[in-house]
Structure formats: C-alpha cells, structure tokens
Amino acid sequence: MAIRAESSSSIEQALASTPICADVSARAIRSLAEMGSTRRYRRGTYLFHQDDEGEDVFLLSAGRIEINSLSATGFRQLHTTLEAPQLFGELAVLGEGRRTTSALAVEDSDVWVVKGDLFLRFLDEQPSASRALLRALARQVRAHESLVDDLLFLDLKGRVAKRLLGLVSPSFEELPPDGAQLPAVVTQADLASLAGGSRESVTRVLSDFQKRGIVGRSGKRYVLKDVRALRRLAGL
C-alpha cells in the first residue's frame, strides 16, 4: 500500500457521484474530501480483514474491490465486487464494532480513506447524507432478505440465473438487453459462492446454460445471451 497525492477535485467528483452526497453542497463535499487521503492498494492486498476494528470509511475511486467473508470452517463467501466510485466500510463505523467482512483489491485500486469519527461528524452536519445512508443500508437489508428467500424458494439454476442478472443490474429494476456482458471477470467459484452452491454443481448449471444458448463467453467474461430465459428461471 502507498499513499497517493490524488487531486482533491477528482475525489470531490467521486464523492459527488455517490448517493449519500447527491444533495450535499459542493462546499461540504470539498470539506469531506480534505479530511481523508488516497491510497493505492496493489492487486491481492487486503484493505481490512474480518474482525478488524471498524475505524475507517473508504471510497473506491479506481479499480475493483471484492467484499468477502470466511466461515468458521474456512469457507469463503463472496458478497459483492465493488467498482468505482463506491463508498464502503461505513457499517462497522456506524455500529462502533468489528468488521463482518474483508475487503480485497482484485486489481490495483485507488481508495480514499477517512477516519470514522470525521465521517460521523460529516453525517451529523449533513442530514441529507444521513438519510441517504439509511436508505442505502435499508436496501442492503432487503437484499439480504432476498438472498434468504432465494435459498428457500429457488433451485440452484434459478439462483445462478438471478445472480448473473444481478451482477449486471443489482436492483433488477432495469434488466440488461441480450448480449450484455458481466461488468467484471467472475469465476465459477465466485458464482458458486454467490448462488449458495458447490463449484462443481454451479459448473454443471453454467454448462447447461451455455448448451441452451442462455449464456456464452467473450474471453473470460460471461455474456447474457437470453435474458428472458434467465428472468424466467430466476422468477422475475
């Protein structure tokens, strides 16, 4: 990890494009940007680990960050892959507790970091940001509830189909057209983790989807060739 002197204006632009700063003044965003510093994390470097104290809040300004966790038996659960610009790490700061997940740079990434107490002060001074953050946390809760429902009511094919669609359109509000590629390189192991299945069983599902022309490959990326079929399998 190395400290980078990224321009304040670029961080301000990244912050301004996040939901919590949508209704915050340019002056307040500039003040927040000046509270933190930008760091470069090389691919394969952890920003924080599960059970670390939650002391900082992060803004991904370039690169990709994987959020994962480990079970007591050592099973790695992929939660999501973040792309810029995105704020993360705020939950442990709000709860004054330990991290429930780890954050791994899956490619060289530039990350703005601010101390948690400074971020909380910003929220105290900006009610619109606090409300936006509450809405974001509510969406996370609904997403977790949806995952539980999927495990109960969808078979593995349905869960894989829904995760494939969700990787392109997380809210499922605007589903992609046929031919859309996943925005990041997602491995079969990643999909298995997201869908709650073994790697072997998910590999068989993907092979079946490819034979039926539902998904394809473009280089290392999956392509959604028949979105209607995926929607039907996912119950959407």
N, C-alpha and C positions, 0 to 999 in steps of 0.2 A: 504494500500500500504506500502511496506517495501523496503528499499534499500538492494540490494543483491551484494555480492562481487563475482560475476561470473567471472571466469578466462578470461583474455584478449584473450587468444588463442581461446576459444570457440566462443567469439564474432567475432573475426577475421575470423574464419571459416564460421560463419553465414553470415557475410558481403560479403565474397568472393564468396558465392554461389548465391548472388543476381545479377540481370542483370546489375545494374549500376557499379558494381565492377569487372565485367568479364574481363576487360582489364586494370585494375588498378594494380600497383605493390604491392607486399606484404608489402613493407615498408610504402607505402601510406595508405594501409588498416589498418596496425598496428597503424599508427598515428591517423587515424579517430577513431578507436576503443577506443583509450585512451582519446579522447575528451568527451566521454559520460560515463554514468553509467547505471547499470542494476537494474531494479525494479521488484518486484513481485506484481502482481495485482491479488487479490482473485476473484474467480468467482462472478459475479454480480456487480463488481466495474467498474465504468466508468473511462477511461483514459482521455478523454476530451469530452466536450459537444458541440453540435451545437451552433454556435455563439460565442464560446470562441475565444480569440485571438490565432492565429496560431504562437506559439513561439518555438515549439519543433518538431523534427522529430523522428520517432520511428522505431525500428526493433524488430519484434516478433521473439524471439529465441526459445520459447517453449510455448505450449498452443494454444488457439484459441481466436480470436478477431472478434466480429461482428461489422460491419460498418452499421449504420442506420441513419435515419433522421425522424423528425416529421413535419407533415404539420401544417398549421395554425389551422386546425380543430382537431388536435391531432392524426391523422392517422399515424401509424408507418410504415415507408418504409424500408425494409431490402435491402441493396445494395449488400453486399457480406459478406462472412465469411472467414477470413484470417487464414491460417495455416503457421507454421514456416517452413523455415525462410522467412520473407517478410517485406519489408520496407513500411511504410505508414506515412501519415500525412504531406508529403512534399508539397502538393499542396498549402495549406494555407501559408506556409513559403515562397514559391516561389512568391505567389501573394501578400504577405505582407497584408493579410486580415484575416477575421474571418473564423472559421471552418464552412463548409457547412453540415457536418455530425457529428455524435457522434461515439465514439469507446467504446464498452462494452466487458469486459472479460467474455466469456461464459464458461470458465473453468479457473482454476488457471493458470496464464500465466507469463512468464518471458519476460520482454521487455527492450531492450537497448534504452536509451533516450539521444539525443544530442541536444544542443541548436541550433536554426535555423541559427543564424549568423555563427556558426562554420561549420555547414553543407554547407552553401552557400560558405564559404571560400574554403572548400574542393572541391566543384564543380568548382570554379574559377581556382583552381590549377590543376584540372584533367579534361581536355577537353573530354576524352573518357567517363567519368562518366556523364558529362553534356549531351553528345549526347545520351547516353543510357537512361537517364531520359527523354529526349524529346521524344524518341521512345516509352517509356512506357506511357507517357502522351497522345501521339497520339493514341495508342491502346485503352486507356480509352475513348477518344473522339469517336473513331469508335464504341466502344462497346455501348456507349450511343446512338449514331445514330441508331445502330442496334435495340436497345430496342424500339425506337420510331417507326421504320419500323415494328417491330413485333406487336405493338399495332394497327397499321394501317392495316396490311395485314394478320395477323394470327388470327384465332379464339382462344378461351381460351384453347381448347385441344392442339392446336399447340404451344401456348406459354408455357403451362405446360410441354409439351414434350421437348421443346427446353431448358427450364430452368433445367430440370432433366439431360439432356445431358451435359449442360454447367457446372453443379456442379461437374461433373467428368472430363470434358475436356473443360476448359474455352475458349480455342481458337477454338474449333471444328475442329482442324487440324487432330488430332488423336482420333477418336471416340472410346469409350471403347468396349470391347467384351461383348457378352451376359453374364449375371451373375455378372457384375460389381456392386459394392455397392457404394452408395454415400459416400464421404470421411468423412462426419460429420453427426451428428444427425440433420436432417432437419425436422421441424414440418410442418403440413399442413398450419399453419398461415404464416410460412416463405415462403412456396411455393406460397401462395396467394399473398403475398407482392411482390415477385419476378416476378410473372406472370401477375400482374395487375388485379386480380380478387378478389371476396369476398371469405372468408374462406369456406362458405357453397358451393359455386359453384365449387371451386377447390377440395373440398372433394368429390363431385359427380364425377368429372373428374377422380380423383385417384381411386375411387371405380370402375368406368368403366374400367380403365386400368388394375386393378387387376383381374376383371372378365374375361377380354380378354387375360390375361396372358402376358400383356405387361410389367407390373411392379409387384414386390412382396415385401415382407418384410422379413428381417432377424433380429430378435429382434426389435430394434427401428429404424433400418436403412432401407431405400428403396433400392431395388435391381432392376437393369435394366435387365429384362428378355428377351426382344425382342427389341434390339437396332435398327434393320431395321425398325420396325413399328414406333418407336419414331422418327427416321430420316424422315420417310415419312410424319408423322404428322407435324413435325417442318419445312418441306420444305427444308431439307438439302440434 
